[in-house]
């Protein structure tokens, strides 16, 4: 979740917007996987 926060900290704040933060987390993780940053 931390990797998605810089884009829009208030919008992706998991305390206030848990579902939005989780969706952003999935997007960030899939992009990182696609680009070879994680396996």
C-alpha positions, 0 to 999 in steps of 0.5 A: 500500500505504501507504494501507492500513497505518493500518487494521491495520499488523501485519496489512497489513505487506507484508514479512510478509504480502505477499498480504494487503497486495496485496489491501488495496491493491486494495480501497483503490485501488478505493474511492479511484477510486470516490470520485473521489480518483484517476482 
